[in-house]
């Protein structure tokens, strides 16, 4: 037995006629419609969404409900609006940029409306949750591409900045997801075995939350989707795509450092026992392919003896090696034909990355900081693609790299949504077919090193993109249509 929080609703068990009359009067005084509208809005949301969108989007949700529109239809309308905004940005004109900013904000209004419509009319569906989660990423990254195309029309090549923004944003989300999965069911304990309820960082967080305005400041500085899209829209209308990406990179970098530093402190100070489910989730988020699996099988026994932080340090060392070789490998002389990189150097870096990736995941991922291994792998894979495409200096290489990272990121987000929905990771056959993060990275390195034609690298990146997108999308759509699992996603995680 328990008593639910009634809020503004009224419930009573009257003991006599007078009490019954009073209870009926109190019930009649409740505005049911106002309660439904308030309940349609999420209790915890960002500052911009709470104060600038929800006060009127709830009425838009009611308007949609009265006309028989479904949340999925509103979600699809939000996607098309964002794609039109991207098309306006791609024109490269000031009028196009202003229209793009306005349409992007309206797309976000619709993005809030679909969830409020679902709560207002009680129209929940697993397909709707998956569409909402997937379309959010598609809208944002399509808009980045539109800005890059618009800048190119004006003679400013910002494809590298657009790709860097997508890489940083995706790595931020992987940090959020990996930390939450690692700690959602961890059992905290002191060295003496007695349970504890918090850490110095959580205690500080609780004290800050007791001061009203700090709650909103902490939600804003992590740049959630509402604040981020508002910033992008305003800067698009008033400035240039280059300024938009500079602001986005600075803001997301600060937010990533702020949240990651706090989570590292919390993980170090909180003695916790990670469950097998959490360790398995981290291993799935790491996305190892057949090459890393083969290395892990060979090194599994010695890897069990590795001390706590060493697997993370090995992963960081491998990521640093592959990124450094991609960034610093000498370029060949233009007169020697088209082979832009000194192939032995970057291929050796790729092989080292494969070996360190296998060693990092060979042991059970139960260490205090093992949740950082998946984002390290994401940064290494995406960053290597970005660096190689930028240094190759081949027309079309960066747009092709943008498409490849977008396709791979979809696979990684799909993995997150399945795990958070309780459906488990994608089948291993899918992960192996996609090559794993180390296999894809090594393949891109080999193509970059051995391309013999000027159009070779963009074409090869495009072919990899098509293969990854086709395999990942077909399996993903099949799963979400048939599984009935909820796609749980939320950018509004506590800072």
C-alpha positions as CSV (number, residue, x, y, z in Angstrom):
1,X,0.0,0.0,0.0
2,X,1.2,3.5,-0.8
3,X,-0.2,6.9,-1.2
4,X,0.5,8.5,-4.6
5,X,1.4,12.2,-4.9
6,X,-1.9,13.8,-6.1
7,X,-0.5,17.3,-6.9
8,X,-3.5,19.5,-7.6
9,X,-5.9,16.6,-7.8
10,X,-8.3,15.8,-4.9
11,X,-9.1,12.4,-3.3
12,X,-11.0,11.7,-0.1
13,X,-12.9,8.9,1.7
14,X,-15.8,10.9,3.3
15,X,-17.2,9.6,6.6
16,X,-20.6,11.3,6.4
17,X,-22.8,13.4,4.2
18,X,-21.1,16.7,5.1
19,X,-17.7,15.3,4.4
20,X,-19.0,13.9,1.1
21,X,-20.4,17.2,0.1
22,X,-17.1,19.0,0.8
23,X,-15.2,16.3,-1.1
24,X,-17.5,16.6,-4.1
25,X,-17.1,20.4,-4.1
26,X,-13.3,20.1,-3.9
27,X,-13.3,17.6,-6.8
28,X,-15.6,19.8,-8.9
29,X,-13.2,22.7,-8.3
30,X,-10.3,21.0,-10.0
31,X,-9.7,22.0,-13.6
32,X,-9.1,18.6,-15.2
33,X,-8.0,20.1,-18.5
34,X,-5.4,22.3,-16.8
35,X,-4.1,19.2,-15.0
36,X,-3.8,17.3,-18.2
37,X,-1.9,20.1,-19.9
38,X,0.5,20.4,-17.0
39,X,1.0,16.7,-16.9
40,X,1.8,16.7,-20.6
41,X,5.1,18.6,-19.9
42,X,8.1,16.7,-18.6
43,X,8.8,17.4,-15.0
44,X,12.5,17.8,-15.6
45,X,13.7,19.7,-18.7
46,X,16.2,22.4,-19.7
47,X,15.7,26.1,-19.1
48,X,15.0,27.0,-22.7
49,X,12.5,24.2,-23.1
50,X,10.8,24.8,-19.8
51,X,10.3,28.6,-20.1
52,X,10.5,29.3,-23.8
53,X,8.8,26.3,-25.5
54,X,6.6,24.4,-23.1
55,X,4.3,27.3,-22.1
56,X,2.8,27.3,-25.6
57,X,3.8,23.9,-27.1
58,X,1.4,22.2,-24.7
59,X,-1.5,24.0,-26.3
60,X,-0.2,23.0,-29.7
61,X,-0.2,19.4,-28.4
62,X,-3.9,19.8,-27.4
63,X,-4.7,21.3,-30.8
64,X,-3.1,18.3,-32.5
65,X,-5.0,15.9,-30.2
66,X,-8.4,17.4,-31.0
67,X,-7.7,17.0,-34.7
68,X,-6.7,13.4,-34.4
69,X,-3.0,13.8,-35.2
70,X,-0.7,11.2,-33.7
71,X,2.7,11.8,-32.0
72,X,4.4,9.9,-34.8
73,X,3.0,12.3,-37.4
74,X,4.2,15.3,-35.4
75,X,7.6,13.7,-35.0
76,X,7.8,13.2,-38.8
77,X,6.7,16.8,-39.3
78,X,9.6,17.9,-37.0
79,X,12.0,15.9,-39.2
80,X,10.8,17.4,-42.4
81,X,10.9,20.9,-41.0
82,X,14.5,20.5,-39.9
83,X,15.4,19.1,-43.3
84,X,13.8,22.1,-45.0
85,X,15.8,24.3,-42.6
86,X,19.0,22.5,-43.6
87,X,18.1,23.1,-47.3
88,X,17.6,26.8,-46.5
89,X,21.0,27.0,-44.8
90,X,22.5,25.2,-47.9
91,X,21.5,28.2,-50.1
92,X,24.4,30.3,-48.5
93,X,22.3,33.5,-48.6
94,X,21.4,35.7,-45.6
95,X,17.7,35.2,-46.3
96,X,18.3,31.4,-46.3
97,X,20.2,31.6,-43.0
98,X,17.4,33.6,-41.4
99,X,14.8,31.2,-42.6
100,X,16.9,28.2,-41.5
101,X,17.2,29.6,-38.0
102,X,13.4,30.2,-37.7
103,X,12.6,26.7,-39.1
104,X,15.1,25.0,-36.8
105,X,13.4,26.6,-33.8
106,X,10.0,25.5,-35.1
107,X,11.3,22.0,-35.6
108,X,12.3,22.0,-32.0
109,X,8.8,23.2,-31.0
110,X,7.4,20.2,-32.8
111,X,10.0,18.0,-31.2
112,X,8.7,19.0,-27.8
113,X,5.1,18.8,-29.0
114,X,5.2,15.1,-30.0
115,X,6.1,13.9,-26.5
116,X,3.5,16.3,-24.9
117,X,0.9,15.0,-27.3
118,X,1.7,11.4,-26.4
119,X,1.4,12.2,-22.7
120,X,-1.8,14.4,-23.1
121,X,-3.6,11.8,-25.2
122,X,-2.0,8.7,-23.8
123,X,-0.7,7.6,-27.2
124,X,2.5,5.8,-26.3
125,X,4.3,3.5,-28.7
126,X,7.7,1.9,-28.9
127,X,7.9,3.0,-32.6
128,X,7.3,6.6,-31.6
129,X,10.1,6.5,-29.0
130,X,12.5,5.1,-31.6
131,X,11.5,7.6,-34.2
132,X,11.9,10.5,-31.7
133,X,15.3,9.3,-30.6
134,X,16.6,8.7,-34.1
135,X,15.2,11.8,-35.8
136,X,16.8,14.1,-33.2
137,X,20.2,13.0,-34.4
138,X,19.3,13.0,-38.0
139,X,17.9,16.6,-37.8
140,X,20.9,18.0,-36.0
141,X,23.5,16.4,-38.3
142,X,21.6,17.2,-41.5
143,X,21.6,20.8,-40.3
144,X,25.3,20.7,-39.9
145,X,25.7,19.5,-43.4
146,X,23.4,22.2,-44.7
147,X,25.5,24.9,-43.0
148,X,28.6,23.4,-44.5
149,X,27.1,23.4,-48.0
150,X,25.9,27.0,-47.6
151,X,29.4,28.1,-46.4
152,X,30.9,26.3,-49.4
153,X,28.7,28.3,-51.8
154,X,30.2,31.5,-50.2
155,X,33.7,30.2,-50.7
156,X,34.3,29.1,-47.1
157,X,35.1,25.4,-46.5
158,X,33.9,24.5,-43.0
159,X,33.3,20.7,-43.6
160,X,36.1,20.0,-41.1
161,X,34.4,22.1,-38.5
162,X,31.0,20.5,-39.2
163,X,32.5,17.0,-38.8
164,X,34.4,18.0,-35.7
165,X,31.1,19.3,-34.2
166,X,29.4,16.0,-34.9
167,X,32.3,14.0,-33.5
168,X,32.4,16.1,-30.3
169,X,28.6,15.9,-29.8
170,X,28.5,12.2,-30.3
171,X,31.4,11.6,-27.9
172,X,29.6,13.7,-25.3
173,X,26.6,11.5,-25.6
174,X,28.7,8.3,-25.3
175,X,30.2,9.7,-22.1
176,X,26.7,10.3,-20.7
177,X,25.3,6.9,-21.8
178,X,28.4,4.9,-20.6
179,X,28.5,6.5,-17.2
180,X,24.8,6.0,-16.6
181,X,24.9,2.4,-17.7
182,X,27.9,1.7,-15.5
183,X,26.3,3.2,-12.4
184,X,22.5,2.6,-12.8
185,X,22.6,-0.6,-10.7
186,X,26.0,-0.5,-9.1
187,X,26.1,-1.3,-5.4
188,X,28.0,1.3,-3.4
189,X,30.1,0.1,-0.4
190,X,33.0,1.3,1.7
191,X,36.1,-0.8,2.2
192,X,34.6,-2.2,5.4
193,X,31.6,-3.5,3.4
194,X,29.0,-1.1,4.9
195,X,26.7,0.6,2.4
196,X,27.1,4.3,1.7
197,X,24.6,6.7,0.3
198,X,26.8,9.2,-1.5
199,X,30.1,10.8,-2.2
200,X,31.5,14.3,-1.8
201,X,30.5,15.2,-5.3
202,X,26.9,14.0,-4.9
203,X,26.7,15.9,-1.6
204,X,27.9,19.0,-3.3
205,X,25.4,18.5,-6.1
206,X,22.6,18.1,-3.5
207,X,23.6,21.3,-1.8
208,X,23.7,23.2,-5.1
209,X,20.2,21.8,-6.0
210,X,18.9,23.3,-2.8
211,X,19.5,26.8,-4.2
212,X,16.9,27.3,-6.9
213,X,18.8,29.3,-9.5
214,X,21.8,26.9,-9.5
215,X,19.6,24.1,-10.8
216,X,18.9,26.0,-14.0
217,X,22.5,27.2,-14.4
218,X,23.8,23.6,-14.1
219,X,21.2,22.5,-16.7
220,X,22.1,25.2,-19.1
221,X,25.9,25.0,-19.0
222,X,25.8,21.3,-20.2
223,X,24.2,22.7,-23.4
224,X,21.2,20.3,-23.7
225,X,19.3,20.0,-26.9
226,X,17.1,23.0,-26.3
227,X,19.9,25.5,-25.5
228,X,22.0,24.0,-28.2
229,X,19.5,24.3,-30.9
230,X,18.5,27.8,-29.8
231,X,22.1,28.9,-30.0
232,X,22.6,27.3,-33.4
233,X,19.4,28.9,-34.7
234,X,20.2,32.5,-33.5
235,X,23.8,32.4,-34.7
236,X,22.8,31.0,-38.1
237,X,20.4,33.9,-38.6
238,X,22.8,36.6,-37.4
239,X,26.3,35.4,-38.2
240,X,28.1,32.9,-40.5
241,X,28.3,29.0,-40.5
242,X,32.0,29.3,-39.3
243,X,30.9,31.3,-36.3
244,X,28.1,28.8,-35.6
245,X,30.6,25.9,-35.5
246,X,33.2,27.7,-33.5
247,X,30.5,28.5,-30.8
248,X,29.2,25.0,-30.9
249,X,32.7,23.5,-30.5
250,X,33.6,25.8,-27.6
251,X,30.3,25.3,-25.8
252,X,30.2,21.5,-26.3
253,X,33.9,21.2,-25.3
254,X,33.3,23.1,-22.1
255,X,30.1,21.0,-21.3
256,X,32.0,17.8,-22.0
257,X,34.9,18.8,-19.7
258,X,32.5,19.9,-16.9
259,X,30.4,16.8,-16.9
260,X,33.2,14.3,-17.5
261,X,35.3,15.8,-14.7
262,X,32.5,15.5,-12.2
263,X,31.8,12.0,-13.2
264,X,35.4,11.0,-12.9
265,X,35.6,12.4,-9.4
266,X,32.3,10.6,-8.5
267,X,33.6,7.3,-9.9
268,X,37.0,7.6,-8.1
269,X,35.5,8.6,-4.7
270,X,32.6,6.1,-4.8
271,X,33.6,2.6,-4.0
272,X,31.1,0.5,-6.0
273,X,30.6,-3.0,-7.2
274,X,29.6,-3.1,-10.8
275,X,27.1,-5.7,-11.8
276,X,27.6,-8.2,-14.6
277,X,24.8,-6.4,-16.5
278,X,26.6,-3.1,-16.3
279,X,30.0,-4.7,-17.3
280,X,28.2,-6.4,-20.3
281,X,26.6,-3.1,-21.3
282,X,30.0,-1.3,-21.3
283,X,31.5,-4.1,-23.4
284,X,28.7,-3.8,-25.9
285,X,29.1,0.0,-26.0
286,X,32.8,-0.5,-26.8
287,X,31.7,-2.0,-30.1
288,X,34.7,-4.4,-30.6
289,X,34.8,-6.2,-33.9
290,X,36.4,-9.5,-35.0
291,X,39.9,-8.2,-34.9
292,X,39.7,-7.0,-31.3
293,X,37.8,-10.1,-30.3
294,X,40.7,-12.3,-31.7
295,X,43.3,-10.2,-29.8
296,X,41.1,-10.4,-26.7
297,X,40.9,-14.2,-26.9
298,X,44.6,-14.5,-27.1
299,X,45.3,-12.1,-24.3
300,X,42.4,-12.8,-22.0
301,X,44.4,-14.7,-19.4
302,X,47.2,-12.1,-18.9
303,X,44.6,-9.3,-19.1
304,X,42.9,-10.6,-15.9
305,X,46.0,-9.6,-14.0
306,X,45.9,-6.0,-15.2
307,X,45.4,-3.5,-12.3
308,X,42.2,-1.4,-12.3
309,X,43.0,1.7,-14.4
310,X,45.4,0.0,-16.8
311,X,42.8,-1.1,-19.4
312,X,41.7,2.5,-19.8
313,X,45.3,3.7,-20.1
314,X,45.9,1.1,-22.8
315,X,42.8,2.2,-24.7
316,X,44.0,5.9,-24.4
317,X,47.5,4.9,-25.5
318,X,46.1,3.1,-28.6
319,X,43.7,6.0,-29.4
320,X,46.6,8.5,-29.1
321,X,48.8,6.4,-31.3
322,X,46.4,6.1,-34.1
323,X,45.4,9.8,-34.0
324,X,49.0,10.9,-33.8
325,X,50.1,8.8,-36.7
326,X,47.2,10.1,-38.8
327,X,48.0,13.7,-37.8
328,X,51.8,13.5,-38.0
329,X,52.5,11.0,-40.7
330,X,54.6,12.6,-43.5
331,X,52.8,13.4,-46.7
332,X,54.4,12.1,-49.9
333,X,55.7,14.5,-52.6
334,X,53.0,15.5,-55.1
335,X,55.3,14.4,-58.0
336,X,55.2,10.8,-56.7
337,X,51.6,10.2,-57.8
338,X,48.6,10.1,-55.6
339,X,49.5,8.3,-52.4
340,X,49.2,11.2,-49.9
341,X,50.4,9.4,-46.8
342,X,53.6,7.5,-45.9
343,X,51.7,4.2,-45.8
344,X,53.9,2.2,-43.3
345,X,53.6,4.9,-40.6
346,X,49.8,5.2,-40.5
347,X,49.2,1.5,-41.1
348,X,51.5,0.7,-38.2
349,X,49.4,3.1,-36.1
350,X,46.2,1.3,-37.1
351,X,47.7,-2.1,-36.2
352,X,48.7,-0.8,-32.8
353,X,45.2,0.5,-32.3
354,X,43.7,-3.0,-33.1
355,X,46.1,-4.6,-30.6
356,X,45.4,-2.2,-27.8
357,X,41.7,-2.3,-28.4
358,X,41.6,-6.0,-28.0
359,X,43.7,-5.8,-24.8
360,X,41.5,-3.1,-23.3
361,X,38.4,-5.2,-23.6
362,X,39.9,-8.6,-22.8
363,X,39.2,-8.2,-19.1
364,X,35.7,-7.8,-17.5
365,X,34.9,-4.1,-17.6
366,X,34.2,-3.6,-13.9
367,X,36.8,-1.0,-13.1
368,X,35.9,2.4,-11.6
369,X,36.8,4.2,-14.8
370,X,36.1,1.6,-17.4
371,X,33.0,3.5,-18.5
372,X,35.5,5.9,-20.2
373,X,36.7,3.2,-22.6
374,X,33.7,3.4,-25.1
375,X,34.0,7.2,-25.5
376,X,37.8,6.8,-26.0
377,X,37.1,4.3,-28.8
378,X,34.5,6.7,-30.4
379,X,36.9,9.6,-30.3
380,X,39.7,7.5,-31.9
381,X,37.5,6.1,-34.7
382,X,35.7,9.4,-35.6
383,X,38.8,11.5,-35.0
384,X,41.0,9.3,-37.3
385,X,38.5,9.6,-40.1
386,X,38.3,13.4,-39.6
387,X,42.1,13.8,-39.6
388,X,42.8,11.6,-42.6
389,X,40.1,13.2,-44.7
390,X,41.3,16.7,-43.8
391,X,45.0,16.0,-44.4
392,X,44.4,14.2,-47.7
393,X,43.3,17.5,-49.2
394,X,41.2,15.8,-51.8
395,X,37.9,17.4,-53.1
396,X,35.0,15.5,-51.6
397,X,37.0,13.7,-48.9
398,X,35.6,15.6,-45.9
399,X,31.9,15.4,-47.1
400,X,32.4,11.7,-47.6
401,X,34.0,11.4,-44.1
402,X,31.0,13.3,-42.7
403,X,28.6,10.8,-44.2
404,X,30.7,7.8,-42.9
405,X,30.8,9.2,-39.3
406,X,27.0,9.9,-39.4
407,X,26.3,6.3,-40.5
408,X,28.6,4.8,-37.9
409,X,27.2,7.1,-35.2
410,X,23.7,5.8,-36.1
411,X,24.8,2.3,-35.3
412,X,26.3,3.4,-32.0
413,X,23.2,5.4,-31.0
414,X,21.1,2.4,-31.9
415,X,23.2,0.2,-29.6
416,X,22.6,2.7,-26.8
417,X,18.8,2.8,-27.3
418,X,18.5,-1.0,-27.3
419,X,20.6,-1.3,-24.1
420,X,18.7,1.4,-22.3
421,X,15.4,0.0,-23.4
422,X,16.3,-3.4,-21.8
423,X,16.5,-5.2,-25.1
424,X,20.2,-5.9,-25.0
425,X,22.9,-4.9,-27.6
426,X,22.6,-5.6,-31.3
427,X,23.4,-9.2,-32.3
428,X,27.1,-10.0,-32.6
429,X,26.7,-11.0,-36.2
430,X,25.7,-7.4,-37.0
431,X,28.7,-5.9,-35.1
432,X,31.1,-8.3,-36.8
433,X,29.5,-7.5,-40.2
434,X,30.2,-3.8,-39.6
435,X,33.8,-4.6,-38.6
436,X,33.8,-3.1,-35.1
437,X,35.4,0.2,-34.4
438,X,38.9,-1.1,-34.8
439,X,38.2,-2.8,-38.1
440,X,36.5,0.2,-39.7
441,X,39.4,2.4,-38.5
442,X,42.0,0.1,-39.9
443,X,40.1,-0.1,-43.2
444,X,39.9,3.7,-43.6
445,X,43.7,3.9,-42.8
446,X,44.5,1.3,-45.4
447,X,42.4,3.1,-48.1
448,X,44.0,6.5,-47.2
449,X,47.5,5.0,-47.4
450,X,47.1,3.1,-50.6
451,X,44.7,5.2,-52.7
452,X,46.3,5.7,-56.1
453,X,43.8,8.1,-57.7
454,X,42.8,11.6,-56.8
455,X,39.1,10.5,-56.4
456,X,40.0,7.2,-54.7
457,X,39.6,8.2,-51.0
458,X,36.2,10.0,-51.4
459,X,34.9,7.1,-53.4
460,X,36.1,4.5,-50.9
461,X,34.7,6.4,-47.9
462,X,31.4,6.7,-49.8
463,X,31.3,2.9,-50.4
464,X,32.0,2.2,-46.7
465,X,29.3,4.6,-45.8
466,X,26.8,2.9,-48.0
467,X,27.6,-0.5,-46.7
468,X,27.5,0.5,-43.0
469,X,24.3,2.5,-43.5
470,X,22.5,-0.3,-45.4
471,X,23.5,-3.1,-42.9
472,X,22.8,-1.0,-39.8
473,X,19.5,0.5,-41.0
474,X,18.0,-2.8,-42.2
475,X,18.7,-4.6,-38.9
476,X,17.7,-1.6,-36.8
477,X,14.4,-1.1,-38.6
478,X,13.7,-4.9,-38.4
479,X,14.4,-4.9,-34.7
480,X,12.4,-1.8,-33.7
481,X,9.3,-2.7,-35.8
482,X,9.2,-6.2,-34.3
483,X,10.6,-6.1,-30.8
484,X,8.2,-3.9,-28.9
485,X,11.1,-2.6,-26.8
486,X,11.0,1.0,-25.6
487,X,13.7,3.3,-27.0
488,X,14.8,5.2,-23.9
489,X,16.7,8.4,-24.5
490,X,17.1,11.7,-22.7
491,X,19.7,14.4,-23.2
492,X,18.5,16.0,-19.9
493,X,20.7,13.9,-17.7
494,X,21.8,15.6,-14.4
495,X,25.1,17.5,-14.6
